[in-house]
Amino acid sequence: RRMKARAPPPPNQPSAASRNHSEHKSPADTAVISDQNLVSMKENMINKLVDFTVILPSGVEQKSTVQGSKAVMDLLVDLCSKYHLNPSQHSLELKSSGIQQPLSYKPNTLIGALDVQTVLLKEKVPEEKTKRPLPRVPEKSVRLVVNYLKTQKAVVRVSPEVPLHNIIPAICEKCEVSQEHVVLLRDGITGEELELTKSLEELGIKELYAWDRKREPSRKASVSNDAIEKEKTRLLGLFKADRRSSK
């Protein structure tokens, strides 16, 4: 008894072995495909022309076209050379349409890899070097002898170059005199009132009299009393000197 022959496979249908081979591609094959795509993208970038607007530091706008393969740092050098500027004193700010923030890039980034619409050529602002403060010069001061309340004395260290009204607070604090009632006199004998707009150097004095209008009845009485005390001191000094010489 004769057996029937097996039917032939349908046309254009891949065999099971070829189908299994296509479904299980090796990682190496996949990597080759990715590399080919990357090379293709770079070639497209190199061949692409990029049009953009250049805004110079003066605000003037210029149209420019470059190859997409040009690096940002090379573009800076080219633009500065074209417009007679110093590359070391300028930088580029790249902007895209519809985006407020500038595009971030590295010096070797290719222009074609960025969606550049505007290139701002900006002058660098020099960073001010932090200056060390100059050493403070000590303020000149002198010892001022202040006579007050007829027989009291006080020594105040003040600047001889400032107006008297600037040193009144120090005098009043030392002598416990109210600023509202104090009057500065040249001495306790003449009673000459000092000009508060002048300094000790201008007046040529290192001693003065602080008259307290509230605690002392009158300038004349205070002055005369002070003169009497000074005269007594002078006479006492002379008497002692005579006694020493007589011995």
C-alpha positions as CSV (number, residue, x, y, z in Angstrom):
1,R,0.0,0.0,0.0
2,R,1.5,3.4,-1.1
3,M,1.7,6.4,1.4
4,K,0.8,10.0,0.4
5,A,3.6,12.6,0.2
6,R,3.8,15.4,2.9
7,A,2.6,18.9,1.7
8,P,5.3,21.5,1.0
9,P,5.6,24.5,3.5
10,P,3.8,27.8,2.6
11,P,5.9,30.2,0.5
12,N,7.9,33.2,2.1
13,Q,7.4,31.8,5.7
14,P,10.7,31.8,7.6
15,S,11.8,28.7,9.1
16,A,11.7,28.1,12.9
17,A,15.5,28.5,13.1
18,S,15.6,31.8,11.4
19,R,12.7,33.1,13.4
20,N,14.4,32.1,16.7
21,H,17.6,33.9,15.5
22,S,15.8,37.2,14.8
23,E,14.0,37.1,18.2
24,H,17.2,36.5,20.1
25,K,19.6,39.1,18.8
26,S,22.9,39.4,20.8
27,P,23.7,42.5,22.8
28,A,26.7,43.1,20.5
29,D,24.3,43.4,17.5
30,T,22.1,45.9,19.4
31,A,25.2,48.0,20.4
32,V,26.3,48.1,16.7
33,I,22.9,49.5,15.7
34,S,23.0,52.2,18.5
35,D,26.5,53.3,17.4
36,Q,25.3,53.5,13.8
37,N,22.5,55.8,14.9
38,L,24.8,58.0,16.9
39,V,27.2,58.3,14.0
40,S,24.3,59.2,11.8
41,M,23.1,61.9,14.2
42,K,26.6,63.4,14.4
43,E,26.9,63.5,10.7
44,N,23.6,65.3,10.4
45,M,24.7,67.7,13.1
46,I,28.0,68.4,11.2
47,N,26.2,69.0,8.0
48,K,23.5,71.2,9.5
49,L,23.7,75.0,9.3
50,V,22.6,76.9,12.4
51,D,21.1,80.4,11.9
52,F,20.9,82.8,14.9
53,T,20.9,86.4,15.9
54,V,24.0,87.9,17.6
55,I,23.5,90.7,20.1
56,L,26.7,92.7,20.5
57,P,27.6,94.4,23.8
58,S,26.5,97.7,22.3
59,G,23.0,96.3,21.7
60,V,23.4,96.0,17.9
61,E,21.9,92.9,16.4
62,Q,23.5,90.9,13.6
63,K,22.4,87.8,11.7
64,S,24.9,84.9,11.6
65,T,25.1,81.3,10.2
66,V,27.6,78.7,11.3
67,Q,28.2,74.9,10.8
68,G,26.5,72.8,13.5
69,S,29.8,71.1,14.2
70,K,31.4,74.3,15.6
71,A,32.1,74.3,19.3
72,V,30.8,77.1,21.5
73,M,34.4,78.3,22.5
74,D,35.3,78.4,18.8
75,L,32.2,80.5,18.1
76,L,33.2,82.9,20.8
77,V,36.7,83.3,19.2
78,D,35.2,83.8,15.7
79,L,32.6,86.4,16.8
80,C,35.2,88.4,18.8
81,S,37.6,88.3,15.9
82,K,34.8,89.4,13.5
83,Y,33.7,92.3,15.7
84,H,37.2,93.3,16.9
85,L,36.7,92.2,20.5
86,N,38.9,90.5,23.1
87,P,37.7,86.8,23.7
88,S,39.2,86.8,27.2
89,Q,37.0,89.7,28.2
90,H,33.7,88.4,26.7
91,S,31.4,85.4,27.1
92,L,28.5,83.9,25.2
93,E,24.9,83.6,26.6
94,L,22.9,81.3,24.4
95,K,19.1,81.4,24.3
96,S,16.3,79.4,22.7
97,S,12.9,80.7,21.6
98,G,10.3,80.6,24.2
99,I,12.7,79.9,27.1
100,Q,13.7,82.6,29.5
101,Q,16.6,80.9,31.1
102,P,19.9,80.8,29.1
103,L,21.0,77.4,27.7
104,S,23.6,75.5,29.7
105,Y,26.6,74.3,27.8
106,K,30.3,73.4,28.0
107,P,33.0,75.1,26.0
108,N,33.3,72.1,23.7
109,T,29.5,71.7,23.2
110,L,28.6,71.7,19.5
111,I,26.3,74.5,18.4
112,G,24.2,72.0,16.4
113,A,23.4,70.1,19.6
114,L,21.7,73.2,21.0
115,D,18.5,74.8,19.9
116,V,20.1,78.2,19.6
117,Q,18.0,81.2,18.4
118,T,19.9,84.1,20.0
119,V,23.6,84.6,21.0
120,L,24.4,87.4,23.4
121,L,28.0,88.5,23.2
122,K,28.5,89.9,26.7
123,E,31.4,91.8,28.3
124,K,32.7,90.2,31.5
125,V,32.3,92.2,34.6
126,P,35.7,92.3,36.3
127,E,35.5,90.9,39.8
128,E,36.7,93.5,42.3
129,K,39.5,92.1,44.4
130,T,38.7,92.3,48.1
131,K,40.8,95.1,49.4
132,R,42.3,94.7,52.8
133,P,41.2,97.6,55.0
134,L,44.0,100.0,55.8
135,P,45.3,99.9,59.3
136,R,43.4,102.3,61.5
137,V,45.5,105.2,62.5
138,P,45.2,105.9,66.2
139,E,43.2,109.1,66.9
140,K,45.3,111.9,68.2
141,S,44.3,112.9,71.7
142,V,45.5,115.2,74.5
143,R,44.9,115.6,78.3
144,L,42.4,118.4,78.9
145,V,42.3,119.9,82.4
146,V,38.7,120.9,83.3
147,N,38.1,123.2,86.3
148,Y,34.5,123.1,87.7
149,L,32.5,123.9,90.8
150,K,35.1,126.6,91.9
151,T,37.7,124.2,93.3
152,Q,37.2,120.9,91.5
153,K,39.4,119.6,88.7
154,A,39.1,116.7,86.2
155,V,41.3,115.4,83.4
156,V,39.6,114.3,80.2
157,R,41.4,112.8,77.2
158,V,39.9,114.3,74.0
159,S,40.8,115.1,70.4
160,P,42.4,118.5,70.0
161,E,41.2,118.8,66.4
162,V,37.4,118.6,66.8
163,P,35.1,121.5,67.7
164,L,34.5,122.0,71.4
165,H,30.8,121.1,71.1
166,N,32.0,117.6,70.1
167,I,33.8,117.1,73.4
168,I,31.2,118.6,75.7
169,P,29.5,115.2,76.3
170,A,32.9,113.8,77.6
171,I,33.4,116.9,79.8
172,C,29.9,116.7,81.3
173,E,30.2,113.0,82.0
174,K,33.5,113.4,83.7
175,C,32.5,116.4,85.8
176,E,28.9,115.3,86.3
177,V,27.5,118.5,84.7
178,S,24.4,118.8,82.7
179,Q,25.0,119.5,79.0
180,E,22.0,121.9,79.1
181,H,23.5,124.1,81.7
182,V,27.3,124.0,81.0
183,V,29.2,126.9,79.6
184,L,32.9,126.6,78.6
185,L,35.1,129.4,79.7
186,R,38.8,130.1,78.9
187,D,39.6,130.4,82.6
188,G,38.2,131.3,86.0
189,I,39.7,134.8,86.0
190,T,38.6,136.6,82.8
191,G,35.4,134.6,82.3
192,E,35.8,134.7,78.5
193,E,33.3,132.3,76.9
194,L,34.9,130.0,74.4
195,E,33.5,129.5,70.8
196,L,32.2,126.0,70.6
197,T,32.9,125.8,66.8
198,K,36.6,126.0,67.4
199,S,39.0,123.3,68.5
200,L,41.5,123.2,71.3
201,E,44.3,123.5,68.8
202,E,42.7,126.6,67.3
203,L,42.2,128.2,70.7
204,G,45.7,127.2,71.8
205,I,44.5,125.8,75.2
206,K,44.8,122.6,77.2
207,E,42.8,123.8,80.2
208,L,39.4,125.4,80.6
209,Y,36.6,126.2,83.0
210,A,33.2,124.4,82.9
211,W,30.6,126.7,84.5
212,D,27.4,125.1,85.6
213,R,24.7,127.7,85.3
214,K,22.3,125.7,87.5
215,R,24.6,124.9,90.4
216,E,26.6,128.1,90.5
217,P,24.7,131.4,91.1
218,S,26.5,133.6,88.6
219,R,29.5,133.5,86.3
220,K,31.0,136.6,88.0
221,A,30.8,135.0,91.4
222,S,32.2,131.8,90.2
223,V,35.0,133.5,88.3
224,S,35.9,135.7,91.2
225,N,35.9,132.8,93.6
226,D,38.1,130.8,91.3
227,A,40.5,133.7,90.9
228,I,40.7,134.0,94.7
229,E,41.5,130.4,95.1
230,K,44.2,130.6,92.4
231,E,45.7,133.7,94.0
232,K,45.8,131.9,97.4
233,T,47.6,128.9,95.8
234,R,50.1,131.3,94.1
235,L,50.8,133.2,97.3
236,L,51.2,130.0,99.3
237,G,53.7,128.7,96.8
238,L,55.7,131.9,97.0
239,F,55.6,131.8,100.9
240,K,57.0,128.3,100.9
241,A,59.7,129.2,98.4
242,D,60.8,132.2,100.6
243,R,61.0,130.0,103.7
244,R,63.2,127.4,101.8
245,S,65.5,130.2,100.6
246,S,65.8,131.8,104.0
247,K,67.0,128.5,105.5
